[in-house]
Amino acid sequence: MLGELRDLERRKIFSKASRWLLLGVVSSTDLTDEISDIVTKRRGFELALASRDVKPADYLRYIEYEGRLEKLRKARAGRIQVTTKKTLSDHSIAAHVTHLHRLSTRRFPSSIPLWNAFLAHSLTQSSPLLISRTLSSAIAMHPTHVAYWLMASRWESDGDEKGMGGGNEEAARRLCMRALRFLKGKEEEEGQIWKEWIRVECGFAERVRARWAVLGIGKGKGGAEEVTRVGEKSMDVDGKDDEENAEVELPAFDEDDEEAKVKREVERQAMSGQEAIIDGAIVRVVIDNALASFKHSLNSYNLLLSILRPLASPLRTSLLTHVYTSLHAHFPSSSPSYASALHILATRSLYDLPFSTKHPKRPTEEQVAAGEVLVEGEKLVDAVGECVEVYWKACKGRKGKGKSKEKASVKVWEGFCEWLEGMAEQTDEENLNLFLTANLTTALSLAPPSPFLSLLHLRHLLRTSAAHSTILSHASTCTTLFGRASPATASKPEITLETAEQIWVARLETVVSLSPSTDEIESTFIAALKALPFSGRLWDVQASWIEQQKEQEQILEWYQQAVLRVLLADAKPPVNFESRFQDEVLEPRELVPRRYLAYVSEHLDGAELEERVRVLLKEAPTLSLEFLVFVLEVVSEGMGFESSSGGKGKKEQRFRETVWERVVAHRAAGSEEWVAYAEELLKSGKVTESADVVRRADRILKGAEKDLFERRWREVCDRD
């Protein structure tokens, strides 16, 4: 460090500020000893690194300081006219930073931030060897960190912005193969490596193609032949090889006729191999291996399509065709995932565009946006027509020799109709919309019955403004066919409780919005709740309709009856029932009492509210603890309770105590409820009653709950 500082002072980059005084840059009061300041700072950082409790952040702070120091040195050195050769200080700080990075990663080899900082520093240095060694060390310490494998592969295949590295596809290929071994079983990380490997092989094929174009080799080109074997390092298109990695060439020698014949045959065979490389043979092998590693799952095909569709290569179309051929072969009509595979094959013309060098490349994120239709105009119309034709061919089935016609599965019809509906909603072109709507109408009329298609048909009737009678009739048919849970049969699919709930909710919402008859609406609600009394969604729909259509007395009467109904055993949802509606709806025995209490608190004054709640608590002994706590929230200060004598507060407090007694008597009540009850009594001045609650809690609570109550109660007493 001493020689470095002397060199910096000699070159007047950092000094004792005498030079800056002469130039008038600083005054004597602002004078600072820069060299001494650097020594002091470094000593402080070194002491921190030598301590026992050193942390990765200590290394990063030291490295950050040295980075700022190097930036300042370069800025000052640039303003000074230098005619001599480079000296020690020109590279000493950067070397010191590299040394600090090595020390930090040796001391904390498991720290990802330290390795990231080391790699970022290596890329700023003009040293391919440093970058390669750092990447190797990072991968050795973190073999399951996919980012390091990807960085190493790109360094070997493409290099960096400065032109260092790159051109070594064989090394990148080996890295990808090794990474797949370490990351086996991690689907997301494996997908990233396969994507990188495909990119490397496509890049290699394009380099060979570009070289052939420059040298005039290939179909219709003529000119001298040049052979590049797969294992060799690629040269740039301009023929310049990396000087650091140039291989020694063998001396030339004269050949006889036999030797020349053998050489020509070898080169011809190698040339045919290169033609296969240019046509994407290696990439297809990688794709086949990727599919095999994922056991030809549908997700693996979707992954490859997301990689290949935005691929900026003339190989795009041929590689996509290869994937589609494999998809068709591995998903026959008897496969459970055939409908999903058919959808990919049928709609491919909407998402696949041939690569064109005449137009600027689209940003990758735009090309792989999920569900984005890439064609437009007349091409969109043609593509939609192709999709419809493929789907109709699959839905109508195929007839073999001496065999009966094979019927398409319900899943195929569902996929077809869902796609038609989605496309009709997306398109703004009138004629195309009419074409899609007509095909959807025909498909729905021919498709076998299923809950999904019934709901889709109902949406289609509503969207096309069909007659109300037709819509209501279809909704009624839906609940007749699929309104109750049932096992699968030869003519009907399995109906789950969740599916039946969706069917009934759709019918209720349709009847409420379209039916002019109140009697019909009420009878539909009765039928729905008879079929699924445990559906909170059905009770919620009915409560909303009752509050909108009925008078106050009728609403209160309905709520009183509904509260008693939902407390029955059949209103408790089965263990395996999980509603598919996204908005969370409470169970009926929790939902209806809450809505009832919310309604009376909004429309009735304090005395009537108190009476209604008292009756509710008396008639419904099995209310949940959560609901009782909700009652306390509603019956809070400011609700307007007043006695006949005009007093305010005492009656409300007595009523709250009644509710609290119901709360602590609940079998689910714990230390939290007892502490809250005793604390409220204490704050209201009822010390004796509060002490009585504490004694009762001490007698009733057991084990950990008792210990928790005592600790919480001590905290309350200390606070007060």
Secondary structure, DSSP 8 states (H G I E B T S, - for coil): -HHHHHHHHHTTSS-SSHHHHHHTSS-GGG---HHHHHHHHHHHHHHHHHSTT--HHHHHHHHHHHHHHHHHHHHHHHHS---S---THHHHHHHHHHHHHHHHHHH-TT-HHHHHHHHHHHHHSS-HHHHHHHHHHHHHH-TT-HHHHHHHHHHHHT--TTS-S---HHHHHHHHHHHHHHTTT-HHHHHHHHHHHHHHHHHHHHHHHHHHHHHT-STTT-S------TTS----TTS---GGG-----------HHHHHHHHHHHHHHHHHHHHHHTTHHHHHHHHHHHHHTTT-HHHHHHHHHHHTT--STTHHHHHHHHHHHHHHHS-TTSTTHHHHHHHHHTHHHH-----SSS----HHHHT-TT-----THHHHHHHHHHHHHHHHHHH----TT-------HHHHHHHHHHHHHHHHH---HHHHHHHHHHHHHHHHHS---HHHHHHHHHHHHHTT--HHHHHHHHHHHHHHHSS-B---SSS--B-HHHHHHHHHHHHHHHHHH---HHHHHHHHHHHHHH-TT-HHHHHHHHHHHHHHS-HHHHHHHHHHHHHHHTSGGGS--TT-----SS----HHHHHHHHHHHHHHHHS-HHHHHHHHHHHHHH-TT--HHHHHHHHHHS-TTS----TTS--SHHHHHHHHHHHHHHHHSTT--HHHHHHHHHHHHHTT-HHHHHHHHHHHHHH--HHHHHHHHHHHHHHHHH-
